[in-house]
Amino acid sequence: MGDAVIVEEAAAGTVVHLHPEQKLIVKLSGESGSTGYRWSVVSGVGRALVQTDRSFQSDAPPPAPGQPPMVGGGGIAVFTFVAKHHGRTSLKLALLPPGRHRKPAKFFQLAIDISHR
């Protein structure tokens, strides 16, 4: 039902309007295999908004023919969510460094409003 809404870091702090079964795709830069920094969902996923996928898009150029891909480079974390029920939620993600007691390097937050149009 309808097209997916795609947001990037510039959308931080805004309100995203969705209808039930519509996808929300969030693309955040700063994730790095070499440094261990990784985006994680902190809050906002539940009854109204469900996470369905998470992937990584490397910033590295494709390898030359016959060469292995570059390992550990930076890139973009891609989160896919689906709106399930009417309501409001606040989706919050954090860029976390490696380690056990980690203080987030930064946050990304959106207000989500799910209703019929």
C-alpha positions as CSV (number, residue, x, y, z in Angstrom):
1,M,0.0,0.0,0.0
2,G,1.9,3.1,-1.2
3,D,5.5,3.8,-1.8
4,A,8.2,3.5,0.9
5,V,9.3,6.6,2.7
6,I,13.1,6.9,2.6
7,V,14.9,9.2,5.1
8,E,18.5,10.0,5.7
9,E,20.4,11.9,8.5
10,A,19.1,15.3,7.4
11,A,15.6,14.2,8.4
12,A,16.6,13.9,12.1
13,G,14.1,15.6,14.4
14,T,11.2,15.6,11.9
15,V,7.8,14.0,11.8
16,V,7.3,11.1,9.3
17,H,3.7,10.3,8.3
18,L,2.9,6.7,7.4
19,H,-0.1,4.6,6.8
20,P,-0.5,1.0,7.9
21,E,1.7,-1.4,5.9
22,Q,3.8,1.4,4.5
23,K,7.6,0.9,4.7
24,L,10.0,3.3,6.2
25,I,13.7,3.0,5.1
26,V,16.3,4.8,7.2
27,K,19.8,5.3,5.8
28,L,22.5,6.4,8.2
29,S,26.2,7.0,7.5
30,G,29.1,6.5,9.9
31,E,29.1,2.8,10.3
32,S,32.5,1.2,10.0
33,G,33.8,-2.3,10.1
34,S,37.3,-1.2,10.7
35,T,36.5,0.9,13.8
36,G,33.6,-1.1,15.0
37,Y,31.1,1.7,15.0
38,R,27.5,0.4,14.4
39,W,24.0,1.9,14.3
40,S,21.5,0.3,16.6
41,V,17.8,0.8,17.3
42,V,17.4,2.2,20.8
43,S,13.6,2.7,21.0
44,G,10.4,3.1,18.9
45,V,10.0,-0.4,17.6
46,G,7.0,-2.3,18.9
47,R,3.3,-2.7,18.1
48,A,3.0,0.4,15.8
49,L,6.4,0.1,14.0
50,V,8.1,-3.2,13.2
51,Q,11.7,-3.6,12.0
52,T,11.8,-6.0,9.1
53,D,15.4,-5.7,7.8
54,R,18.9,-4.2,8.4
55,S,21.7,-4.1,5.9
56,F,25.0,-2.4,5.1
57,Q,26.0,-0.5,2.0
58,S,29.8,-0.2,1.7
59,D,31.3,3.1,0.6
60,A,34.2,1.2,-1.0
61,P,34.4,1.1,-4.8
62,P,33.7,-2.4,-6.3
63,P,36.8,-4.5,-6.5
64,A,38.8,-4.9,-9.7
65,P,38.0,-8.1,-11.7
66,G,39.6,-11.1,-9.9
67,Q,40.3,-9.1,-6.7
68,P,38.5,-9.7,-3.3
69,P,36.3,-7.0,-1.9
70,M,37.7,-4.6,0.6
71,V,37.1,-5.5,4.2
72,G,36.4,-3.2,7.1
73,G,35.6,0.0,5.3
74,G,32.9,2.5,6.1
75,G,29.4,2.7,4.8
76,I,25.7,3.2,5.3
77,A,23.4,1.3,7.7
78,V,20.0,0.7,6.1
79,F,17.1,-0.1,8.4
80,T,13.7,-1.1,7.0
81,F,10.5,-0.8,9.1
82,V,6.8,-1.4,8.4
83,A,4.0,0.6,10.0
84,K,1.5,-1.8,11.5
85,H,-1.0,0.0,13.7
86,H,-2.4,3.5,14.1
87,G,-0.6,5.7,16.6
88,R,2.5,7.7,17.3
89,T,6.0,6.6,18.3
90,S,9.4,8.1,18.5
91,L,12.1,6.1,16.6
92,K,15.6,6.5,18.1
93,L,18.8,5.0,16.8
94,A,22.3,5.4,18.2
95,L,25.8,5.1,16.6
96,L,27.7,2.9,19.1
97,P,31.4,2.3,19.3
98,P,32.7,-1.2,20.0
99,G,33.0,-2.4,23.6
100,R,30.7,-3.3,26.5
101,H,30.2,0.1,28.2
102,R,29.5,2.2,25.2
103,K,28.5,5.8,25.1
104,P,26.8,6.7,21.8
105,A,28.8,8.8,19.4
106,K,25.5,10.3,18.1
107,F,21.8,9.8,17.9
108,F,19.1,9.9,15.2
109,Q,15.5,10.4,16.1
110,L,12.2,10.7,14.2
111,A,8.6,11.1,15.3
112,I,6.4,8.6,13.5
113,D,2.7,9.2,13.0
114,I,0.7,6.3,11.6
115,S,-2.8,6.9,10.3
116,H,-5.1,6.4,7.3
117,R,-4.8,9.1,4.6
